[in-house]
Every structure is written in C-alpha cells, then in structure tokens.
C-alpha cells in the first residue's frame, strides 16, 4: 500500500531561491543537459550542488586522514581504507598536500603479510 505525503509537508522540505546565470551558461545548460540528462534547470542546479558537497566532503576526509597519518596514528593503508581510495590514489592525494610516505618496519611488515 502506498502512502502519500500531503503537499504542504512536501513544500516544507524545499526552499525557493532565485539565481542569476550568465546567458551563455544558460544556453549551454539548455543545449547539453536539459532534455538529455535532466528535465529542468532546478534538477541541474540541485545535482551540481550535491556533487560539490560530495567533493568537499571527500577533500575534508582526505585532509583528516592526512593529519592522522602525519601524526603517526594510522598507516598509509589505513588512510586509504578510511577515505575509500586505492593506495596509489591516497599517495597522490597526500603528495598534493605535502604529506609524504614514511616507510618503516610496520609498513614493510604490512606489505609483506
């Protein structure tokens, strides 16, 4: 059995905002996105915001893992697992942040087990 949410409750979940776009951007969105991937401009904007928030969340978790690694609280493999990246990707991300690999007995034992 389907349950329905009253329209007044649905409307409480949304906030209406007005934005200003350059005409060229609007044309590109209409040309490349609406009708092919999205049904309207609001969907494009919502998806764009979600993607940006996800990217910032990922960046923040990489920054946190890098700090833990620098403080010698986790290994590089634990950092990779924590942020959901491969070891190579984690090394690349850490390198961008000036955090370089320390390779000692613990890492060697982990790699050879």
Number of C-alpha atoms within 10 A of each C-alpha: 3 4 5 6 8 8 8 8 9 9 10 8 7 8 6 5 5 4 5 6 8 7 9 9 10 12 12 11 16 17 11 11 16 15 11 9 10 16 12 13 14 10 14 17 13 11 13 12 12 12 12 12 12 12 12 12 12 14 14 13 16 22 16 15 24 27 16 16 21 17 9 11 12 16 20 24 18 15 25 20 14 14 18 14 15 13 15 11 12 21 20 14 18 22 13 10 12 10 15 16 14 13 10 8 9 10 15 10 9 10 9 6 6
